[in-house]
Amino acid sequence: MCRILPLALALLNGSDGSAAADGDLQPARGDHRAPVRVLPTLHIMPDSNPPEDYMQPLFRFAITVAGTLALAATSAQATPLPPDLQKSLKPYTIKDASLQAGVLRIVMDRPIATWAMYYNMVTWGACAPLWEGKAKAWGGGNIERVEVRNAVGAQGFAFFGGRKECAELGGLKGGESAAKKYIEARTLVCVAGNECRPRRPGELTAGDQ
């Protein structure tokens, strides 16, 4: 808040700086000068509601920072991927992949992690090595969830499942349609850099295309 004080005018009046009511000041007896009018103090208040085009970039920036910090913290404690997983993920445009505390986290080199990317990462990226009969494809790790996020780690999807669910997925009859229904029933959504959570009824996220 800015306040403009009429100190100069107050000094001309010989007053102590306090504002008198408009029109109250009169010349001293015997003083033929015109009365000095003291202007009221002007208060300039900033707009309490910043324009929307100003807030949206800040909101996007906050989400990006949150996602980047979460991604950095996770990567710092991650263990290297087993060779078979590295091989199955290599054909895809991936920025980073790590394994930590039962979570296989795959970061796509894309601004948005779409459901189609997520589907491919779960089926052909994570589960396929197990379908090929490689029991040690996941190494000694016990993967319980597969997360697929965008480049800054703020948005994406997570498959709540591990070896058992991959085996069930590979044995489904009904082709890709049945596989998508199986995965969707076990899918969490990752929004605004937060922990992945169950999808709310009727909710659509940025990656639902």
N, C-alpha and C positions, 0 to 999 in steps of 0.2 A: 504494500500500500504506500502510495506517495502522498505527502502532505506539503502543500505550498503555503508558507506562512507569509502574511503581508507585513513583514518586519519593517520594511522601508517606510511604508505608509504610516505605521504606528509611530515610528520615530519622528516623522514630520508633525504628528499630533502632540508629541511630547508625552505620549502615554507610556504605560509600562508593558505594552505589547499585547494587552488583552483586547479582543475585538468588541467594539460597541455595536449596538443595533444600527441598521442602516437608517440614516437620517437623524440620528440622535445627537451627533456632534454639531455644536454651534460655535461660532467665533467668540473669543473672549471679549468682555465688555471693553469697548474702546478700540477693539481690533477690527479694522474694516476689510480685512482679507476675507475672501470667500471661504466658506466652511470646507473642510477636507472630509471627503467621504471615504470611509474605510470599507474596502471590499471584503465580502465574506470569505472565510477560509474555504479553499477548494480542495476537495478530497477526490483523488483519482483512484478508483478501485479497479484492479485487474479483472478480466472476465473470469468468473468463477467456474465456467464450463468451457474448457479449451475445445477448439474445433475438432471434429472427428478425424479430419485428415492429419491432425497433429498427434492424436492419441494412438491411432492404428500402428504407425511405424514403431512407437515406443513399446506397444504390446507385442508386436512381432519380434522386436529386439530382445525383450525380456524372455520370451519363449526360447529364442535361439540360444541365449546365454545359459538358461537353465538346462537345456538339452545338452549343450556342449560340456558344461561342468559335470553333469551326470555321466556323460560318455567318457570323459577324461578320468573320472574317479574309478569307473568300472575297468577301463583299459589298464589302469595302473596295477590292478590286482588280478588280472586275467592270466590264465595259463595257455600255452601254445596249443593249437589245434592238432589232433592226430593227423598223420599224412593222408589217410583215406578221406577224411572230411575236407582237407585242403584241396584235394584233387577234385572232389565232387562239386565244390563251390567255385573252382577256378574259372569255368566258362562264363560266369555271371559278372555283371558290373558291380563289384563290391569294394567298398572303401576300407572295411575292417571286419574281422570276425574273431570272436574270442569265446573262451569257455571259462565260466566262473560260477561256483556254488550251484551247480546243476542247471545253469542257464547257458544255452548256446545263443549268443547274441550276434546277429548279422547286421551290419550297417551298410545300406545300399549307397552308392555314389549318385544319389538322385535327391532332388528337393522334396519329393513326395514318395513314400513307400506305398505302392498300390497293392490292392488285394491280390492282383495277378502275380506280382513279384513275390508276395508273401506265400502264395500257394506253391509257386515253383521252388522257393527256398525250403519249404517244409517237405515237399514230396521228393524232388530230384536233388536238392542240396543236402538235406539232413537225413531223410529216411532211405533213399536209394542205396547207399552203401550197405545198409543192413539187409535190404532185399536181395543183394547180390551174394548173400551168404557169408559176408565178412563180419563175423561175430565181434571182432575187435576193431571194427571201423571207427567206433567212438572212443577207442582207447579204454583206459580204466575209469573214465568219468561216468557218472550216473546222470545223464541229461534228463531233466524233468520238464523242461520248457524250451521252446525255440522262439526267440524274439527277432523280428525283422523290423528295423527302423530306418528312417531317412538319414541323409548325410550328417545332420547335426544331432541326431538321436532324440529328437523331440516328438516324433510321430511315427506310428506304425501299428503292427499287430503282433500277437504272441499266441503260439500254439501250446496249449496246456496238455503236454503229454511227452512220453519218452519212448523207450524201446518197445514196450507193450503196445502203445498206441500206433507206433510205426508198423509193427507187425500186423495189427488189425487193419490199418489203412491199406497195406499191400495185399491183403487177402480179400478185400471187398469185391463184390460182383456188382456190375452196373456202370463200370467205366468212370470217366472223369466226373460225371454228375454225382455219383454216389460218393466219390472222394471229396468233392467240394462240400457236400452236406456234412460229411463226417468231420472235416476240418472246421467248418463254420460252427458246429455245435461245441467245439473246444477252443474257440477263438476269444482272446481278450483284445481290447483296444488300448493303444498307447497314445495319449493325447497331451499336448502342451508340456512335454518334458516330464510328465508324472509317471508313476508306476503304472504298469498295464493293469486294467481292470475289466470286469465283465461289461459287455455292451448293454446299454440301457434299451428298453423296449422302443423300437422304431428309430433308434439313433443311427445317424450316418456321420462318418468321419471323412477327413480329407482324402484318405486313400480308397474310399469306396467308389470305384469307377466301373 
